[in-house]
C-alpha cells in the first residue's frame, strides 16, 4: 500500500546488535544502518548506561517477573512511559 503511494523507505525500528529482533531483520535481508545520537550532559561526565543489559536493572527485573498478572496489567501501562 505504501509503495502505491510513492513511499520508497520503511523504518523497521531500532534493534540492539546481537538481539533477537536484530537477527530477525538481518535474516529477512535488511542491512543495519547505524544511528548517531547526541547527548547533552549537564551534571555528568559520561552518558548513562540505560539499557536492559545493565546490571543495575537485574533486581527490578526479577521483582517484575514474580509479580502476578493483574499487577502487570494494572501497573505496566502506568510506568511504561518512564522506561527506556
ChimeraX attribute file (.defattr): number of C-alpha atoms within 10 A of each C-alpha:
attribute: neighborCount
match mode: 1-to-1
recipient: residues
	/A:1	6
	/A:2	9
	/A:3	9
	/A:4	7
	/A:5	7
	/A:6	8
	/A:7	9
	/A:8	8
	/A:9	8
	/A:10	8
	/A:11	5
	/A:12	9
	/A:13	8
	/A:14	12
	/A:15	14
	/A:16	10
	/A:17	10
	/A:18	8
	/A:19	9
	/A:20	11
	/A:21	15
	/A:22	17
	/A:23	15
	/A:24	12
	/A:25	15
	/A:26	12
	/A:27	10
	/A:28	8
	/A:29	9
	/A:30	12
	/A:31	10
	/A:32	12
	/A:33	7
	/A:34	7
	/A:35	6
	/A:36	5
	/A:37	5
	/A:38	5
	/A:39	8
	/A:40	8
	/A:41	10
	/A:42	8
	/A:43	6
	/A:44	8
	/A:45	7
	/A:46	10
	/A:47	10
	/A:48	9
	/A:49	10
	/A:50	11
	/A:51	12
	/A:52	11
	/A:53	9
	/A:54	9
	/A:55	10
	/A:56	12
	/A:57	12
	/A:58	12
	/A:59	10
	/A:60	9
	/A:61	12
	/A:62	10
	/A:63	9
	/A:64	13
	/A:65	11
	/A:66	9
	/A:67	10
	/A:68	9
	/A:69	11
	/A:70	9
	/A:71	10
	/A:72	14
	/A:73	10
	/A:74	10
	/A:75	11
	/A:76	13
	/A:77	10
	/A:78	10
	/A:79	9
	/A:80	9
	/A:81	8
	/A:82	7
	/A:83	7
	/A:84	7
